[in-house]
Amino acid sequence: MSKRAVLPPGPKESPVFGSLKHYLNDLPYYLLRLSREYGNLCTFHLGKTPVVLVNEPDLIEQILVKDSRKFIKGRGLQRAKVLLGEGLFTSEGDFHLRQRKMCQKPFTKRCMVGYQPIMQEYAKEAVEKLTDGEERDMLKDMMQLTLRVIGKAAFGLDLAEDAPTVGTAFTEFLEWFPIRVVPGSELLDHIPVPSTKHIDHAVKELNSVILGIIQKRRENPATEGGDFLSILMHAVDEEGDGSKMTDEQLRAEIMSMFLGGHETTANALSWCYYLLSLHPHIRERVQQEVDTVLEGRLPTAEDYPKLELCQQIFAEALRMYPPVWFMPREAVEDYQLGEYLIPKGATVAVSQLVTHYDHRFWQEPMAFWPERHSKEAAHARPKFSYFPFSAGERFCLGEKFAWLEGVTVLAAMMQKWEFHYEGNRPINYVASLTLRPKHGMHLRVRARK
């Protein structure tokens, strides 16, 4: 084969802007259409930059695991450094490995068991806050709940008063962030256009909360405990120079944990309630499970393995509405991908959304079937047909935290309440760094009979 760069086929596009119109308006649907029309590998462009969409499990594993060092994070996460700094989401190379090793400490099995009572406590409060017959935005409720959980786990603090500010700021950032990824958008960074003003405001609000907490902890070390911040403040680079994290590094890692630890789980739980409202027969089954396993008490870490249907429902929500749904990588050298030679600087992208809806791996992928995630069914599928928390060196450190929290909250809610969707149209999603319900998740709350 010639060493000349050869790209997979793709759609007819604007010679100047490529598929920029679709990127700004309907990227998830566009990617699904491209995959259907062009198969496992196809190419579209953002401006002049080629983007190769990969939807083949073996090649996804190759990119994320075997050859991960041949790529760097795509433009989106590079531009997200305005919020996330050089945190785990955005950093590269040896620095990323250093930070990752230091950040693993709060996610040991022993720590997970210690966090579960926090999840249990705030789940109980969220359950008791609901009223029979009212309409609630369950996305907003879950955002506040998961923010309080991550706040307690990260700082040892109840962020109930800060939750509205932090939640609004994250929403503001995610709403305006896609414009930041458009080629040439750097020109707008210091011009007071709406996107710049909103992003700057959101970053300022979030930094104010997190840096304020770090400063107070520095001034009063006596408040230290077993939370993320305490563990990270004492973590050292054991294989390097023995240094600790600076306040900026702490801010970046805590911000990343905030985004990953409350946004993604809250989205997934909201979709769970919506999907169960559309499938009352599955709702009845999960009610039977929580009644049998829990016998009226709150779920504990020991109950987690027994709540199999709760786990499967959470897993299916992550399949249908993966919070992290698009992962672009930039090739740092010419790269052989199947029969194609991808040029250095091109973007190679995998999409959980696309792969999670592929008919080859999922029978009737538009249908809500929690039983797809039984151990037997999971073993029968290709490994990288389902990867909601990524994989390889960059798999999500908080994956076990998210599963434990998701199942704990879902089981607690199902003990007392059921949710009904009364709208005439399906709830749609909006795509940014994450995939969330477009106008919230407004559901009618009904007490179980």
C-alpha positions in Angstrom: 0.0 0.0 0.0 1.2 3.5 -0.8 2.3 5.6 2.2 0.3 8.5 0.9 -2.5 9.5 3.3 -5.8 7.9 2.3 -9.0 8.7 4.2 -12.2 6.7 4.4 -15.1 7.9 2.3 -17.6 10.5 3.5 -20.4 12.9 2.6 -20.4 15.8 0.2 -19.5 18.9 2.1 -18.8 22.6 1.9 -15.3 23.1 0.5 -14.6 25.8 3.1 -16.6 24.8 6.2 -16.9 21.1 5.8 -19.7 19.8 8.0 -19.5 22.7 10.4 -23.3 23.3 10.0 -24.1 19.9 11.4 -21.5 20.2 14.1 -23.2 23.3 15.4 -26.8 22.1 15.0 -27.3 18.3 15.0 -24.0 16.5 15.5 -25.3 13.4 17.3 -27.9 12.7 14.6 -25.4 13.5 11.9 -22.9 11.0 13.3 -25.6 8.3 13.5 -26.6 9.0 9.9 -23.0 8.9 8.7 -22.4 5.6 10.4 -25.5 4.1 8.7 -24.6 5.4 5.3 -20.8 4.8 5.2 -20.3 2.0 7.6 -17.6 1.5 10.3 -15.2 4.2 9.0 -16.1 7.5 7.4 -14.6 11.0 7.1 -16.2 14.4 7.5 -14.5 17.8 8.0 -14.6 20.6 10.4 -13.3 23.4 8.3 -10.3 21.9 6.7 -9.6 19.4 9.4 -10.6 15.8 8.6 -12.5 13.8 11.3 -12.5 10.1 10.9 -15.4 8.5 12.7 -14.6 5.0 13.9 -17.4 2.5 14.7 -15.7 -0.9 14.9 -15.0 -2.4 18.4 -11.5 -3.8 17.5 -10.4 -0.4 16.1 -12.0 1.4 19.0 -9.8 -0.7 21.4 -6.8 0.0 19.2 -7.3 3.7 19.5 -8.3 3.9 23.2 -6.0 1.2 24.6 -3.3 -0.3 22.4 -2.2 2.9 20.6 -3.5 5.5 23.0 0.0 7.2 23.1 -0.3 7.9 19.4 -3.1 10.4 20.0 -3.7 13.5 22.1 -7.1 14.8 23.3 -9.1 16.5 20.6 -9.8 20.1 20.1 -12.9 20.1 22.3 -11.1 19.1 25.5 -8.1 21.3 24.7 -10.5 24.2 24.5 -12.1 23.1 27.8 -8.9 23.9 29.6 -10.4 27.3 30.3 -12.5 25.5 32.9 -10.8 22.2 33.6 -7.2 23.4 33.5 -4.5 20.6 33.2 -6.8 18.1 34.9 -7.3 14.4 34.1 -9.8 15.2 31.3 -7.3 17.4 29.4 -3.7 16.7 30.4 -1.4 14.5 28.3 1.7 12.3 28.4 3.8 11.8 31.5 2.1 14.7 33.4 -1.3 12.9 32.9 0.1 9.7 34.2 1.6 11.5 37.2 -1.7 13.1 38.0 -3.7 10.0 37.4 -1.6 8.0 39.9 -2.0 10.7 42.5 -5.8 10.9 41.9 -6.4 7.2 42.1 -6.2 7.2 45.9 -9.7 8.5 46.6 -11.2 5.7 44.4 -10.0 2.6 46.2 -12.6 -0.1 47.2 -12.2 1.0 50.9 -12.9 4.6 50.0 -16.0 3.6 48.0 -17.5 1.8 51.0 -16.9 5.0 53.0 -18.7 7.2 50.4 -21.9 5.0 50.2 -23.4 6.4 53.5 -23.1 9.9 52.0 -25.0 8.7 48.9 -27.5 7.1 51.2 -28.1 10.2 53.3 -28.6 12.5 50.4 -30.8 10.0 48.5 -33.0 9.8 51.6 -33.4 13.6 51.7 -34.2 13.7 48.0 -36.8 11.0 48.4 -38.4 12.8 51.3 -38.5 16.1 49.5 -40.9 14.9 46.8 -44.7 15.3 47.1 -47.4 13.1 45.7 -48.9 14.6 42.5 -46.4 17.4 41.9 -44.5 18.0 38.7 -40.7 18.1 39.2 -37.7 18.8 37.1 -35.9 15.6 38.1 -32.8 16.7 36.2 -32.5 19.7 38.5 -33.2 17.6 41.6 -30.6 15.0 40.5 -28.1 17.7 39.8 -28.5 19.1 43.3 -28.3 15.6 44.8 -25.2 14.5 43.0 -23.5 17.8 43.6 -24.1 17.5 47.3 -22.7 14.0 47.2 -19.6 15.0 45.3 -19.2 18.0 47.6 -19.3 15.9 50.7 -17.0 13.3 49.2 -14.6 15.9 47.7 -14.5 18.5 50.5 -16.4 17.0 53.5 -18.9 19.8 53.1 -22.6 20.0 52.4 -22.9 22.2 49.3 -26.7 22.6 49.6 -26.3 26.4 49.5 -23.8 26.4 46.7 -25.7 23.8 44.6 -27.9 26.3 42.7 -24.9 28.5 41.8 -22.7 25.6 40.8 -25.5 23.8 38.8 -26.4 27.0 37.0 -22.8 27.7 36.2 -22.1 24.3 34.8 -25.3 24.5 32.7 -24.2 27.9 31.4 -20.8 26.6 30.5 -22.1 23.5 28.7 -24.7 25.5 26.8 -22.2 27.9 25.3 -19.1 25.7 25.1 -19.7 24.1 21.6 -19.0 27.5 20.0 -15.5 27.3 21.5 -14.7 24.2 19.5 -15.4 25.8 16.1 -12.1 26.2 14.2 -10.9 29.8 14.5 -13.0 30.5 17.6 -9.9 31.5 19.5 -10.4 34.9 17.9 -13.5 35.4 20.1 -11.8 34.5 23.4 -11.0 38.1 24.3 -14.0 39.8 22.5 -17.1 40.4 24.6 -19.5 38.4 22.4 -22.2 36.4 24.2 -20.4 33.1 24.2 -17.3 34.6 25.7 -19.2 36.5 28.4 -21.2 33.5 29.4 -18.2 31.1 29.5 -16.1 33.6 31.5 -19.0 34.2 33.9 -19.5 30.4 34.5 -15.8 29.8 35.0 -15.6 32.7 37.5 -18.5 31.3 39.5 -17.1 27.8 39.6 -13.6 28.9 40.4 -14.9 31.1 43.2 -16.5 28.1 45.0 -13.7 25.6 44.5 -10.7 27.9 45.2 -12.5 29.3 48.2 -12.8 25.9 49.7 -9.1 25.0 48.9 -8.0 28.3 50.6 -10.1 27.6 53.7 -8.6 24.1 54.0 -5.1 25.5 53.7 -5.9 28.0 56.4 -7.5 25.4 58.7 -5.9 22.0 58.2 -7.7 20.8 61.3 -10.9 20.3 59.2 -9.1 17.6 57.1 -10.7 14.2 56.9 -11.1 11.3 54.4 -12.5 13.4 51.5 -11.0 13.8 48.0 -9.4 17.2 48.8 -7.6 15.9 52.0 -6.3 12.8 50.1 -5.1 14.8 47.1 -3.5 17.6 49.2 -1.3 14.9 50.9 -0.7 12.8 47.7 2.9 12.9 46.4 4.6 12.0 43.1 6.1 8.8 44.4 7.9 7.9 41.2 9.0 11.5 40.4 10.4 14.3 42.5 8.1 13.6 45.5 6.2 16.9 45.0 2.6 17.6 45.9 -0.1 19.2 43.9 -0.2 23.0 43.6 -3.5 24.8 44.3 -4.1 25.1 40.6 -3.6 21.4 40.1 -5.9 20.7 42.9 -8.5 23.1 41.4 -8.2 21.4 38.0 -8.6 17.9 39.4 -11.5 18.8 41.7 -13.2 20.7 38.9 -12.9 17.6 36.7 -14.3 15.5 39.5 -17.2 17.9 39.9 -18.1 17.8 36.2 -17.7 14.0 36.0 -19.1 13.3 39.4 -22.4 15.2 39.3 -23.2 16.0 35.7 -22.9 12.5 34.2 -24.6 10.6 37.1 -27.5 13.1 37.3 -28.1 12.9 33.6 -28.2 9.1 33.7 -30.6 9.0 36.7 -32.9 11.5 35.0 -33.1 9.3 31.9 -33.7 6.2 34.2 -36.9 7.9 35.6 -38.0 8.9 32.1 -37.5 5.5 30.6 -39.3 3.8 33.5 -42.2 6.1 33.1 -42.6 4.8 29.5 -42.2 1.2 30.5 -44.5 0.5 33.6 -43.9 -3.3 33.4 -40.2 -2.8 34.0 -41.0 -0.2 36.7 -43.1 -2.9 38.5 -40.2 -5.4 38.3 -37.7 -3.0 39.8 -40.2 -2.1 42.5 -40.4 -5.8 43.4 -36.7 -6.1 43.4 -36.1 -3.2 45.8 -39.0 -4.4 48.1 -37.5 -7.9 48.2 -33.8 -6.9 48.7 -34.2 -3.9 51.0 -37.4 -4.7 52.9 -38.1 -1.1 53.5 -34.6 0.1 54.6 -32.2 2.3 52.7 -29.7 0.5 50.3 -26.2 -0.1 51.6 -23.0 -1.0 49.8 -23.7 -4.7 50.7 -27.0 -4.5 48.8 -25.4 -3.4 45.6 -24.7 -6.9 44.1 -28.3 -8.0 44.8 -29.9 -5.0 43.0 -29.3 -6.6 39.6 -32.2 -5.0 37.8 -31.3 -1.6 39.2 -27.8 -2.0 37.8 -29.2 -3.1 34.4 -31.6 -0.1 34.2 -28.7 2.3 35.0 -26.6 0.5 32.4 -29.3 0.7 29.7 -29.8 4.4 30.4 -26.0 4.9 29.9 -26.3 3.0 26.6 -29.2 5.0 25.2 -28.1 8.4 26.6 -24.3 8.1 27.2 -23.3 11.2 29.2 -19.9 11.2 27.4 -20.9 10.5 23.9 -18.2 11.7 21.5 -14.4 11.4 22.0 -12.2 12.9 19.4 -8.4 12.3 19.4 -5.7 14.1 17.3 -3.1 11.8 15.6 0.4 12.9 16.6 1.9 10.9 13.7 0.7 9.3 10.5 -1.5 6.4 11.7 -2.5 3.1 10.1 -6.2 2.5 10.7 -7.4 -0.6 9.0 -6.7 -0.2 5.3 -6.4 3.6 5.6 -3.4 5.8 6.5 -4.6 8.7 8.6 -2.3 11.8 8.3 -0.7 13.4 11.4 -2.9 16.2 12.7 -6.2 14.6 11.6 -8.9 13.8 14.1 -9.9 10.3 14.8 -13.2 10.1 16.8 -15.1 7.4 18.5 -18.7 7.9 19.7 -20.4 5.9 22.4 -23.7 7.1 21.0 -23.0 5.7 17.6 -21.7 2.3 18.8 -24.4 1.9 21.4 -27.0 2.1 18.7 -25.4 -0.2 16.2 -27.7 -3.0 15.1 -24.8 -5.5 14.9 -24.4 -5.4 18.7 -27.8 -4.4 19.9 -31.1 -5.9 18.8 -33.7 -3.1 18.3 -31.3 -0.5 19.7 -34.0 2.1 20.0 -35.8 -0.1 22.5 -35.3 0.0 26.3 -34.2 -3.5 27.3 -32.3 -3.6 30.6 -31.8 -7.3 30.3 -29.2 -6.6 27.6 -26.9 -6.0 30.5 -27.1 -9.4 32.2 -23.7 -11.0 32.6 -24.4 -13.5 30.0 -25.5 -11.0 27.4 -22.6 -8.7 28.1 -20.1 -11.5 27.7 -21.6 -12.4 24.3 -21.0 -8.9 22.9 -17.7 -7.5 21.6 -15.9 -5.8 24.4 -15.9 -2.3 22.9 -19.5 -2.3 21.8 -20.3 -0.7 25.2 -17.9 1.8 26.8 -19.8 4.6 28.6 -16.8 5.3 30.8 -14.2 5.1 28.1 -11.2 2.7 28.4 -7.5 2.4 28.5 -5.2 4.9 30.3 -8.1 7.4 30.2 -10.9 5.3 31.5 -13.0 7.2 34.1 -11.5 6.9 37.6 -15.0 7.6 39.0 -16.7 4.8 37.2 -17.3 2.7 40.4 -18.4 5.8 42.3 -20.9 6.5 39.5 -22.3 3.0 39.6 -22.6 2.9 43.3 -24.3 6.3 43.5 -26.6 5.6 40.6 -27.9 2.3 41.9 -28.2 3.7 45.5 -30.3 6.6 44.4 -32.4 4.7 41.9 -33.2 2.0 44.5 -34.1 4.6 47.1 -36.4 6.4 44.7 -38.1 3.3 43.5 -39.0 2.3 47.1 -41.5 5.2 47.5 -42.1 6.9 44.1 -42.9 6.4 40.5 -42.6 8.9 37.8 -45.0 9.7 34.9 -44.2 11.6 31.7 -47.2 13.5 30.5 -45.7 15.2 27.4 -46.9 14.6 23.9 -43.4 14.2 22.3 -40.3 12.2 23.4 -37.8 14.2 25.5 -34.9 15.2 23.3 -31.3 15.7 24.3 -28.8 18.6 23.8 -25.2 17.8 23.1 -22.2 19.6 24.6 -19.4 17.9 26.5 -22.2 15.8 27.9 -25.6 14.6 26.6 -28.4 16.0 28.8 -32.2 16.4 28.5 -32.8 19.5 26.4 -35.4 21.3 28.6 -34.9 19.4 31.8 -36.7 16.3 32.9 -40.2 17.3 33.9 -42.1 14.4 35.4 -45.2 13.9 37.5 -44.4 12.3 40.9 -46.8 9.7 42.2 -46.6 7.8 45.5 -46.5 4.0 45.0 -49.8 2.3 45.8 
